[in-house]
Amino acid sequence: MLGFLKKLLGQEVPWEELKAKKAVVLDVRTPAEFKAGHVKGAINIPLNNLPHNLRKIKKYGKPVITCCASGRRSGMAAKYLNSEGIEAWNGGPWQEVQRQLR
């Protein structure tokens, strides 16, 4: 299972390091999806709204863990945020992020 997740996410997420840095969890699903269930304390900014929220995200001054339903949108979000100078990691499905951050 772990090998599958690494392949899916395209990177090995340094969970312990991100927990220590109090990384921000950014859920890039739609508000309706977010409302149906999400990581406690996560911030919901849908993928298509990321460009309009860069200043806000940069102000957090912390690494970002992106999540969504499957890992596809969160992967796109992490790639975009990294290209804008924000340390971002694709956490994959929100349930996986929730499990890892317990």
Secondary structure in CASP SS format (residue, H / E / C, confidence):
PFRMAT SS
TARGET T0000
AUTHOR 0000-0000-0000
METHOD secondary structure of the structure
MODEL  1
M C 1.00
L H 1.00
G H 1.00
F H 1.00
L H 1.00
K H 1.00
K H 1.00
L H 1.00
L H 1.00
G C 1.00
Q C 1.00
E C 1.00
V C 1.00
P C 1.00
W H 1.00
E H 1.00
E H 1.00
L H 1.00
K H 1.00
A H 1.00
K C 1.00
K C 1.00
A C 1.00
V E 1.00
V E 1.00
L E 1.00
D E 1.00
V C 1.00
R C 1.00
T C 1.00
P H 1.00
A H 1.00
E H 1.00
F H 1.00
K H 1.00
A C 1.00
G C 1.00
H C 1.00
V C 1.00
K C 1.00
G C 1.00
A C 1.00
I E 1.00
N E 1.00
I C 1.00
P C 1.00
L H 1.00
N H 1.00
N H 1.00
L H 1.00
P H 1.00
H H 1.00
N H 1.00
L H 1.00
R H 1.00
K H 1.00
I H 1.00
K H 1.00
K H 1.00
Y C 1.00
G C 1.00
K C 1.00
P C 1.00
V E 1.00
I E 1.00
T E 1.00
C E 1.00
C E 1.00
A C 1.00
S C 1.00
G C 1.00
R H 1.00
R H 1.00
S H 1.00
G H 1.00
M H 1.00
A H 1.00
A H 1.00
K H 1.00
Y H 1.00
L H 1.00
N H 1.00
S H 1.00
E C 1.00
G C 1.00
I C 1.00
E C 1.00
A E 1.00
W E 1.00
N E 1.00
G E 1.00
G E 1.00
P E 1.00
W H 1.00
Q H 1.00
E H 1.00
V H 1.00
Q H 1.00
R H 1.00
Q H 1.00
L C 1.00
R C 1.00
END
